[in-house]
Amino acid sequence: MDGAQKSEGEGEGSGGRAGVVIAAVLLLACAGLVGYGLLDTEDEPEKSTAPTAAVTYEVTGDGAAEISFLGRDEDGTATVVRDAELPWKRTVQVPLGKRPTVAVVLGEKGGQVSCTLAIRGKHVQRATAMGEFGRATCAGELPAGESAAGGS
């Protein structure tokens, strides 16, 4: 009888180990698929060859500021920098035909900030925000057909 009980116990242990092995295999398979998805570059869209222009955004002043700006992202999604340390400056390539924009929002402590926008080194606009949650926006125009090489 002891021999029969021992073999039953071994059977349960084998079943438990088999479950652990199956779970481990499934976990590795899932990790492999995730890794393949992260590393697979064949399905990524080609880098845009659309002509661009150099746009410089600059924010100066005091106080904590949240800065949103348009860069090379062709779908029009802005990049947001929270609690930006001032002065802040960024030069990015913006696709021709898009509207380069930088927006600044002060925090609840207020302050005073100015944003400026330059396209291909030429000053286009300046705006100032003051006080609690003050806002300022600078925007410009990039013609759709102008060559990126001109003036950069």
Salt bridges, closest charged atoms under 4 A:
GLU66 OE1 - ARG82 NH1 2.48
GLU141 OE2 - ARG99 NH1 2.22
GLU146 OE2 - ARG120 NH1 2.46
